[in-house]
Amino acid sequence: MGAEHDHGATAVRAGERHRARLWGAFVLLAVFMLVEAVAALLTGSLALLSDAGHMFTDVLGIGMALAAIYAASRAASDPQRTFGLYRLEVLAALANAVLLFGVTIYVLVEAVRRFGDPPDVPAGPMLVVAVAGLVANLVAFGLLRSGARESLNVRGAYLEVLGDLLGSVGVIVAAAVIGLTGWAYADPIIAVAVGLFILPRTWRLARAAVRILVQAAPEHLDVTAVQRRLAAVPGVCDVHDLHVWTLTSGMEVASAHLTLDESAQVGPVLVAAREALHDDFDIGHATLQVEPRAGDCHPAGW
């Protein structure tokens, strides 16, 4: 019980730590999103519109991340929410991925349409706005980088900012090419390049979120190895009904039935099994049911 409480408290503290950085990134990107959107409408630049669209998903994604962290911290003391609201973080990450897919597909379709007759785009305003957007994204990137290693939710916002940062670089390149050569195709080409860069990363984020939501075992854990390790605990003669899943980023959960030898003592076996799960697989929350060897236990049908 103590280990589980500590694990949940650690997650809440991590959420509080991420919140300040997320707020900083949210305010900064919201301001430059409006600047880029207005500039895209005035200049007609698809590359700038692509960057503004990605920045919009950044702002919306970070807003959802903040809401998820706030809700999770509020639910930690609610006895009816035995697992808190940690899954909101995963839902926010999945929503971010879906939004980013939509924006990227729109830009790709619009870019293909423009290849037939690319409009003239003023390079000067496009370049100024792109440079300002690059600076904003660099600051946001720095704010979110550390949290992306700990939280899937923050990682979603981080990936969007990374894509938007590269988008700003692309817009700068497109503006420079148009300004120096007058080659209007640079604008839709850069828009397509940014979109193709973002799509596989968005797919990986969505896939990770869906794996958690369907309660698949974490990719980095070998369930067979977990079963063998539990079976190797002194006093355990069989392991069945083993389930391993992820509650939210960094919170792996397991449940299992352990059949014990007749001479085994329940207390030491449970302590050893929980320590094995924690030390070898970083599973901080485990529900273990012990059964005597001569007992009548029927494995679950699912």
N, C-alpha and C positions, 0 to 999 in steps of 0.2 A: 504493500500500500504506500509506504514511504517513497519508494523508488518511482512509482507511478505519479504520485503527487509532485515530486521534484521534477519529473520529466515535463508534466503539464505546466508547472510554474516557469520552467526554463523557456518553454515555447512562448508563454505570455510575455516574459521579459524580452525575448527576441523580437516579438511583435512591437513592443514599445520602442525598442531601439530602432527598428526599421521605420517606425512612423515618422520620426522627425526628418529623416532623409527623404522619405516619400513626399512629405509636405513641401520640402524645398524644391524637389524636382517638379512637383505638380504645379506650383505657382509659376515657376520659371517657364515651363513648357506651355502653359496656358496662355501666357502673354505672347510668346513668339508664334504660337499656333494662329492667333488672330492676325498677327502681322503678316505671316506667310499666306494665309487664306485671302486676305485683302490684296496682297501683292500678286497672287496667282490670278485673281479675277481681273486685275488691272492690266497685267502683262500678257495674259493668255498662255502662260508657260505650263505645259503639262508636267514637266519635271518638278516645278515648284509646287504644283497642285498635288503631285504624288507625295512630296515631302510634307506638305501641310496635312494631307490625309493621314499619313503615318504619325505625324505629331498629334493629330486629333485622337487617334487610337492610344497614343502614349498617355495623353491627359485623361481620357476616359478609363484606360486600364489602371493607371495609378490611382484614380479616384475610387475604382472598385477595390483595389488592393487596400486602400486606407479603410474603406467601409468594412472589408472582411476582417482586418486586424482589429478594428474597434468592436465589431460584433463578437468576435472570438473572445476578446478580453472581458466583455460584459457577460458573456454566457458562462464563463469559467466558474462563477459562483451560483449558477442555477442548478438545483438538484435534479430537475427534470431533463436536463441536457447532459447525460452522463458522459458524452464525448465532447461536450462543448459545441462550438460552431466552427471547428477547424476546417471542415470541408468547404466552407464558404471561400476559403483561400483558393482551393482547387477549382471551384466553379468560376471564380473571377479569372483565373488563368485561362480556363477553357473559353470563356466569353471573349477575352482579349484575342485569343487565337482566331476565333470565328470572325471577329471584327476586322482583324488584320487581313485575313483571307479575302473578305469582301472588298476592302479598299484596294488591295493589290490586283484582284481580278478586274475591277473597274478600270484601273489605270492601264493594265495590259490591253484590254479591249479598246479603250480610247486611243492608246498609242498606235495600235494596228490601223485604226481608222484614219489617223493623222498621217500615216506614211504615204497615203495617196496624195495629200495636199497639205503639207506642213505650213502652218501660219507663221507670219513674221513675229518674232518675240524680241522685245527690247532687252538687250543684254545687260545694260548698266543697272537698272533697278533689280533685275533678277540676281545679279552678282552680289549686290549690297545685302539683299535680304538673305541670300544663301549663306553668306559669311556670318551674319548675325545669328542665323539658325544653327550654324556649325558651333559657334561659341556656346550657345545655350545648351546644345546637346552634349558637348564635352563636359560641361558642368554637371548636367543631370547624369551622365554616364559615370562620372566619378562618385556621385552621391549614392548610386544604386549598385555599384560593382561588388562591394563586400557583401551586401545582403543577398545578392543573387546566388551566392554559394550555399546559403542556408535555407532559402524560402523559394518554393516554386512560384508563389504569387509574385514576389519581388523579381524573380527571374523572368517572368512574363513581361513585366514593365521594362526590365533591363534589356531584354532582347529587342523590344520595340524601339527603345532609345538607341540601341546599337544600329539597328536598321535605319533609323531616321538620321543618325550621325553620318552613316555612309551615303544616305540620300542627299544630305546637304553637300557632301564632297562632290557627288555626282552633279548636282545642280551648279556648283561652282565651275566644274569642268565644262558642262554644257554652255554656261554663260560665257566662259572664256573662248570656247570654240566659235560660238555665234558672233561674239564681238570681234574676233580677229579675222574670221573667214566668211562670216555671213551664212554658214551652212546650217540651215534651219532643221535639218534632220537630227542634229545633235540632241535636241530637246526630247523627242519621243524615244530615241535610242537609249538615252540615259534613264528615262522613266522605265523602260522595259528591263534594263540591266538591274536597277534597284529592285523591281518587282520579283525578278527571277532569283535574286540573292535572298530575299526575305522569305519566299514560299517554303523552301525546305526547313528552315529554322522554325517557322510557324507550325509546320507539320509536326516537328519533333516535340514542340511545346504542347500541342493539342493531344498528341499520342500519350505523353507522360501524364497529362491530366485525366484522360479517359482511362488509362490503366489504374489510376487510383480510384476513380469513381466506380469501376466495375470490380474493385477489390481483388485485382490480380496480384500475385506475389511480386514484390519489388524485383526489378530486372537484375540488380546486383546480388541478389540472394539466391542460392541454390537450395530449394526446399528439401531435396533429398539429403543434402549435407546437414541441414538443420535437424532432420529426423535422425540421421546417424549420430549426431552429436548428443541429442537427448537420450538416445538409446544407450549411449556410452556412459551415462551418469550411473554411478554405483547404486545398485538397488533397483534399477529400471530394467524390465525384461521385454517390454514391448511399448511402442509408440504408435498411436493411431488417431484419427480425426484431427490431424495437424492442419492448421490454417495459418497462413502468414499474409498480411496485407499492410498497406500504408494508410494511416489515418489522414495525414497531411505531410508536407515536406519535413523530412527528418524525424518523423514519428512512426516507427515500424511497430506493428502489433502482431501478437501471435496467440493462438489457443491450441491446446492439445490434451489428449488423454494419455496418461502414463500408467501402464500396468506394472505393479511392483512385485518384487519377490516377497515371499511370506515373511522373511526375516527383516525386510527393509523397514526403516523408520521414516515416516512421512515427512517430518520436519526437515531433517538433513537433505532428503532427496529434493524437496521443493526448493530449498536454498541453493543447492548445487545446480539444479536445472535452470533456475532464473539467472544465476550468475553466468552459466554457460551461454544462455541466449544473449545476455547483455554484453559480456566480454568478447564473445566470438562473432556475434552478428549485429551488435548495436541495437538489439530489440529491447526497448525500455519498458514495454507494457506487455505482460504475458499472463494469461489465465490458464492455469494448469489444473486438470482434474485427475486425481489419483484413484486407482482401483486396485483391489487385491487380485492376485493372480488367479485365485479360485473363484473370483466374482463373476457375475453374469452381466457382461457389458456388450451392448449391441451398437456397433458403429453407426454413425448417422448415415441416412440414405442419400444425403446430398453433400 
